Amino acid sequence: MHASLENVGALERRLTVRFPATNLDTRVRQRMAELGRTVRLNGFRPGKVPPKVIEQRFGAQVRGEALSELIGKTFEEAATEHRLRPVANPSISTSGAPEDGEIAYTATFEVMPELPAVDVSVLEVERVRAEASDADVDHMIETLRQQRRRFDPAERPAREGDFVAFDYSAQTSEGRYPEQGSERAGSVLGSGSLMQEMDAAMIGHGAGETLELDVAFPSEFRNPALAGKLAQVRLSIAEVREPVLPELDAEFIRGFGVADGELARFRSEVRANLERELHGALLARLKGEVAQKLAAAHPDLELPKVMIEAEARAIARIGLPEGSEPAVETVVAAHAPARMRVAAALLMGEIARRNNITADGKRVAEMLAAIASTYEEPQRVVELYRNDPQLMEGLRNRVLEDQVAEWVAEHARVTDKPMSFDELLRPGRAG
């Protein structure tokens, strides 16, 4: 094998590789011989299929697979010989045909950039400090009670927090919906699940009352016949139900796995859950802060385009249904944050390498357990990860980045910022 290297960009490389055509011929003959012993075709006994028939049926496929394997093997050897670290699989160009007894191909790819030593002592990092207070525990317990509330019939006008069942019809400039009769719907008033005009109109009115009002339906409204249209809505309140919270007693507490039903133990477990959530949020905040400061400190760092593009696509897919492809303009808009993320990830990896920071096995196991606990069958999720090297590598990388962020915070110029639990995790409720 012979390989020659060209620099075709800051990080782009082109390898031209040649290897003896006999290597391919030998591998193809070996594969064809294996097929001759194992292939089953109608009209032939096993092991008795004529070589010519096998060549006609499988020759092109076998040659293509053998060529692909040889290209992969020789590319890896050539990259090692030239001390290259490809970022992703190369783009291969080849005719696959022998010339002067050799087969040639060109591989175009990007390599990892040479990363500088990072002086974290000059970084100014803001680290948020927060604790879960007794009031936060109280609020979470009330939230749990709200989640398990029931709604009983109320013989009074509706007020915020009540569940109201109603029938409605809407008349737009284009027609009536539904064409005949009415639609039944229901909502907890004040929950935000209903449009504000309809929500507010029903407060103070009881079962059997009929209301008429003008409603501007938003463009994202679930019913396309009404989405983005102004309509005259007629609604009739069918039923009003008021919320009834469960008592904070032993029966309620046992429903959350506290076998003895003791309030003190329940509060302790609620606090532990809040503190785990808080720890994760504080670490995520710190990691984001460190990532931004590292990337900002190295604005001219050359980065592989393929990594930025992949990260931009990942950002653009957030919120899309699985399997959906983002719009081109959405991907383009995501390039700036993608560049920051790629730069930060590479620099954090370099910090880990230079300071011998490795992923803590205990923390990896804890993170896996935390992820698995959100599913109905946690053990199956754990097994899925452990049997998938790629998933486990991603998990280890997440833990390693957490550890690097903490290491940077220990060596940088850090300013602590006190923040309440709500400010950090429930910004909509804070204040």
C-alpha positions in Angstrom: 0.0 0.0 0.0 1.1 3.5 -0.8 -0.6 6.7 0.5 0.1 10.4 -0.3 -1.3 13.2 1.7 -2.5 16.7 0.7 -3.7 19.6 2.8 -6.7 21.1 1.1 -7.9 23.4 3.8 -7.2 24.4 7.4 -8.5 21.0 8.7 -9.4 19.3 5.4 -7.1 16.5 4.1 -7.0 14.3 1.1 -5.4 10.9 1.1 -4.7 9.1 -2.2 -4.2 5.5 -1.5 -3.1 2.7 -3.8 -3.0 -1.0 -3.0 -2.4 -4.2 -5.2 -5.4 -5.3 -7.2 -4.4 -8.9 -6.2 -5.5 -8.1 -2.6 -9.1 -7.5 -3.9 -9.0 -10.5 -6.2 -7.9 -12.8 -3.4 -10.6 -11.6 -1.1 -13.3 -11.9 -3.7 -12.2 -15.5 -4.5 -12.3 -16.4 -0.8 -15.8 -15.0 -0.4 -17.0 -16.8 -3.6 -15.6 -20.0 -2.3 -17.4 -19.6 1.0 -20.7 -18.9 -0.8 -20.1 -22.0 -3.0 -20.1 -24.1 0.2 -23.0 -22.4 2.0 -25.4 -20.7 -0.4 -28.8 -22.4 -1.1 -30.5 -21.8 -4.5 -33.6 -23.5 -5.9 -32.7 -26.3 -8.3 -29.3 -27.0 -6.8 -28.2 -29.2 -3.9 -26.2 -27.4 -1.1 -22.6 -27.1 -2.0 -23.3 -28.0 -5.7 -24.1 -24.6 -7.1 -21.9 -24.0 -10.2 -19.3 -21.2 -9.7 -20.6 -19.5 -12.8 -24.1 -19.2 -11.3 -22.7 -17.9 -8.0 -20.7 -15.3 -10.0 -23.8 -14.2 -11.9 -26.0 -13.9 -8.8 -23.5 -12.6 -6.2 -20.4 -11.4 -8.0 -21.1 -7.7 -8.1 -22.3 -7.6 -4.5 -19.3 -9.6 -3.2 -16.8 -7.4 -5.1 -18.4 -4.3 -3.8 -18.3 -5.5 -0.2 -14.7 -6.7 -0.5 -13.6 -3.4 -2.0 -15.4 -1.5 0.8 -13.7 -3.5 3.5 -10.2 -3.1 1.9 -10.8 0.7 1.6 -11.7 0.9 5.2 -8.7 -1.2 6.3 -6.2 0.7 4.2 -7.6 4.1 5.1 -7.2 3.3 8.8 -3.6 2.2 8.1 -2.8 5.3 6.1 -4.3 7.6 8.7 -2.2 5.9 11.4 0.9 6.2 9.2 0.4 9.9 8.7 -0.7 10.5 12.3 -4.1 11.8 11.4 -7.2 11.9 13.6 -10.2 12.0 11.2 -13.3 13.6 12.6 -15.7 11.4 10.7 -15.8 8.8 8.0 -14.1 10.1 4.8 -15.7 10.8 1.4 -14.4 8.1 -0.9 -13.9 8.5 -4.7 -12.8 5.5 -6.7 -13.5 3.7 -9.9 -12.7 0.4 -8.2 -11.0 -0.7 -11.4 -7.4 -1.8 -11.4 -4.8 0.3 -13.3 -1.2 -1.0 -13.7 -2.0 -3.7 -11.2 -3.2 -1.3 -8.5 -6.5 0.0 -7.2 -6.6 3.7 -6.2 -9.0 5.8 -4.3 -9.0 9.3 -2.7 -10.4 9.9 0.7 -11.4 13.5 1.7 -12.0 14.2 5.3 -11.5 16.7 8.2 -9.1 16.1 11.1 -9.2 17.2 14.7 -7.6 20.6 15.2 -4.5 21.1 17.3 -5.9 22.4 20.6 -4.1 24.9 22.7 -3.3 24.5 26.4 -6.1 26.2 28.2 -5.2 28.6 31.0 -8.4 28.4 33.1 -6.9 30.6 35.8 -7.8 33.7 33.8 -11.4 32.6 33.2 -14.1 34.5 35.1 -16.9 32.0 35.9 -20.2 32.7 37.7 -21.3 29.8 39.8 -24.9 29.7 41.1 -25.5 28.6 44.7 -29.0 27.5 45.8 -30.6 25.3 48.4 -34.0 23.6 48.8 -35.8 25.3 51.7 -38.7 24.1 53.9 -40.9 26.3 51.8 -39.8 24.5 48.6 -40.7 21.2 50.2 -44.1 22.5 51.3 -44.7 23.8 47.7 -43.8 20.4 46.2 -46.1 18.6 48.6 -48.9 20.9 47.6 -48.1 20.2 44.0 -48.3 16.5 44.6 -51.7 17.0 46.3 -52.9 19.1 43.3 -51.8 16.3 40.9 -54.0 13.9 42.9 -57.0 16.1 43.3 -60.5 15.1 42.4 -63.3 17.3 41.0 -66.7 17.1 42.7 -70.0 18.6 41.3 -70.4 22.3 42.4 -73.8 23.9 42.6 -72.5 27.4 42.1 -71.0 29.7 39.4 -67.6 28.7 38.1 -64.4 30.2 39.4 -60.7 29.8 38.7 -59.5 26.3 39.4 -62.8 24.6 38.7 -63.3 22.1 35.9 -66.0 23.2 33.5 -67.5 21.0 30.8 -69.2 22.9 28.0 -70.6 22.6 24.5 -69.6 25.1 21.9 -70.0 26.1 18.2 -68.2 28.8 16.2 -69.3 30.9 13.3 -66.5 32.3 11.0 -66.7 34.2 7.8 -66.1 30.9 6.0 -68.8 28.9 7.7 -69.9 27.2 10.9 -68.1 24.7 13.0 -69.4 22.1 13.5 -71.8 22.3 10.6 -74.6 21.0 12.9 -74.9 20.7 16.7 -72.0 21.5 18.9 -68.7 20.1 20.2 -68.1 19.0 23.8 -65.0 20.2 25.6 -63.7 20.7 29.1 -61.0 22.7 30.9 -59.7 23.6 34.3 -60.2 27.4 34.4 -57.0 29.3 34.8 -54.8 26.3 33.8 -53.9 27.9 30.4 -55.3 25.0 28.4 -58.2 27.1 27.1 -58.0 30.4 25.2 -58.1 33.4 27.6 -61.3 34.9 26.2 -63.3 31.7 26.7 -61.6 31.0 30.0 -62.4 34.4 31.4 -66.0 34.4 30.0 -67.1 31.3 32.0 -65.9 32.6 35.4 -69.0 33.6 37.4 -71.4 31.5 35.3 -73.0 28.2 36.2 -74.4 25.0 34.6 -77.1 25.7 32.1 -76.0 29.2 31.2 -75.2 30.1 27.5 -72.6 32.7 26.5 -71.8 34.4 23.2 -68.4 36.0 22.6 -65.9 36.9 19.8 -62.8 34.8 19.9 -59.6 35.2 17.8 -58.3 31.6 17.4 -54.5 31.4 17.3 -52.9 30.1 14.1 -51.6 27.0 16.0 -55.1 26.0 17.2 -55.6 22.3 16.9 -58.7 22.6 14.7 -57.7 23.7 11.2 -61.2 24.9 10.5 -60.8 27.6 13.2 -57.0 28.1 13.4 -56.1 31.8 12.7 -59.7 32.9 12.3 -62.0 35.3 14.1 -65.2 33.6 15.2 -68.4 34.2 17.1 -68.5 31.5 19.7 -71.6 30.2 21.4 -71.0 28.1 24.4 -73.2 26.4 26.9 -71.9 25.4 30.3 -72.9 21.8 31.0 -71.3 21.2 34.4 -69.1 22.8 37.0 -66.8 20.7 39.2 -64.7 22.1 42.1 -61.3 20.7 43.1 -60.9 18.7 46.3 -57.4 18.1 47.5 -56.6 14.8 49.3 -55.8 15.0 53.0 -52.1 14.9 53.8 -52.6 11.7 55.8 -50.9 8.3 56.0 -53.0 6.9 53.1 -51.9 9.7 50.8 -48.2 9.4 51.9 -48.2 5.6 51.3 -49.2 6.3 47.7 -45.7 7.7 47.2 -44.0 4.5 48.5 -43.5 5.6 52.1 -44.7 2.4 53.7 -45.1 3.6 57.3 -47.1 6.7 56.1 -45.0 9.0 58.4 -45.1 12.7 57.4 -41.5 13.3 58.6 -40.2 10.5 56.4 -42.3 11.7 53.4 -40.9 15.2 53.8 -37.4 13.8 54.0 -37.9 11.9 50.7 -39.4 14.9 49.0 -36.5 17.0 50.1 -34.0 14.4 48.8 -35.7 14.4 45.4 -35.6 18.2 45.3 -32.0 18.2 46.2 -31.2 15.7 43.4 -33.0 17.9 40.9 -31.3 21.0 42.3 -27.8 19.3 42.0 -28.4 18.4 38.4 -29.6 21.9 37.6 -26.7 23.6 39.3 -24.2 21.3 37.5 -25.9 22.0 34.1 -25.8 25.7 34.8 -22.1 25.5 35.7 -21.3 23.4 32.7 -23.1 25.9 30.4 -21.2 28.8 32.0 -17.9 27.1 31.6 -18.6 26.1 28.0 -19.5 29.7 27.1 -16.4 31.1 28.7 -14.1 28.5 27.2 -15.5 29.1 23.7 -15.4 32.9 24.1 -11.8 32.7 25.2 -10.8 31.0 21.9 -12.8 32.7 19.2 -10.3 31.9 16.4 -10.1 28.2 17.0 -10.4 26.2 13.8 -13.3 23.7 14.0 -14.3 20.9 11.8 -17.2 21.9 9.6 -18.7 18.4 9.8 -19.0 18.6 13.6 -20.6 22.1 13.5 -23.1 20.9 10.9 -24.0 17.8 12.9 -24.5 19.8 16.1 -26.5 22.4 14.2 -28.8 19.7 12.9 -29.2 18.3 16.4 -30.1 21.7 17.8 -32.6 22.3 14.9 -34.3 18.9 15.6 -35.2 19.8 19.2 -38.9 19.7 19.5 -39.5 18.1 16.2 -41.3 14.7 15.9 -38.9 11.7 15.7 -37.7 11.2 12.2 -38.5 14.7 11.0 -35.8 16.8 9.3 -35.5 20.4 10.2 -35.8 23.2 7.6 -32.6 24.4 6.0 -33.0 28.0 7.4 -33.4 26.5 10.9 -30.2 24.6 10.6 -28.3 27.7 9.4 -29.7 29.7 12.3 -28.3 27.0 14.7 -24.8 27.3 13.4 -23.7 29.9 15.9 -24.7 28.0 19.0 -23.5 24.8 17.4 -20.0 26.4 16.9 -19.9 27.4 20.6 -20.9 23.8 21.7 -18.3 22.2 19.5 -15.5 24.5 20.6 -16.4 24.0 24.2 -16.6 20.2 23.9 -13.2 20.0 22.2 -11.6 22.4 24.8 -13.1 20.5 27.7 -11.8 17.2 26.2 -8.4 18.8 25.9 -8.5 19.9 29.5 -9.4 16.4 30.6 -6.5 14.9 28.5 -3.9 17.3 29.8 -5.0 17.0 33.5 -5.6 13.2 33.5 -9.3 13.6 34.3 -11.3 10.5 33.5 -15.0 9.7 33.8 -15.8 8.5 37.4 -17.3 5.0 37.1 -19.5 5.6 40.2 -20.9 8.8 38.7 -21.6 7.1 35.4 -23.6 4.4 37.2 -25.5 7.0 39.2 -26.4 9.0 36.0 -27.5 5.8 34.3 -29.7 4.9 37.3 -31.2 8.4 37.3 -32.0 8.1 33.5 -33.4 4.6 33.9 -35.6 5.7 36.9 -37.7 7.9 34.6 -38.9 4.8 32.7 -41.5 2.1 33.6 -38.9 -0.7 33.4 -35.6 0.8 34.7 -33.6 -2.4 34.5 -34.3 -2.8 30.8 -33.0 0.7 30.2 -29.9 -0.1 32.2 -29.3 -3.3 30.1 -30.0 -1.3 26.9 -27.2 1.1 27.7 -24.8 -1.5 28.9 -25.2 -3.5 25.7 -24.7 -0.5 23.5 -21.1 0.9 23.4 -22.2 4.1 21.7 -24.8 4.9 24.4 -22.4 4.2 27.2 -19.7 6.3 25.5 -22.1 9.2 25.3 -23.0 8.7 29.0 -19.3 8.7 30.0 -18.7 11.9 27.9 -21.5 13.6 29.8 -20.1 12.7 33.1 -16.6 13.7 32.0 -17.8 17.1 30.9 -19.5 17.5 34.4 -16.2 16.7 36.0 -14.2 19.1 33.8 -16.7 21.9 34.6 -16.2 21.3 38.3 -12.4 21.2 37.8 -12.5 24.5 35.9 -14.6 26.0 38.6 -11.9 25.0 41.2 -9.1 26.7 39.2 -10.8 29.7 37.6 -11.7 33.1 39.0 -15.2 32.2 40.4 -18.0 34.5 41.5 -20.7 32.9 43.5 -24.3 34.0 42.7 -26.9 33.1 45.3 -30.3 32.1 43.8 -33.5 30.6 45.2 -34.7 27.2 44.2 -37.6 28.8 42.3 -35.3 31.2 40.4 -33.2 28.4 39.2 -35.8 25.7 38.5 -39.2 27.4 38.5 -38.5 30.8 37.0 -42.2 31.2 36.1 -43.1 31.0 39.8 -40.2 32.9 41.3 -41.1 36.2 43.0 
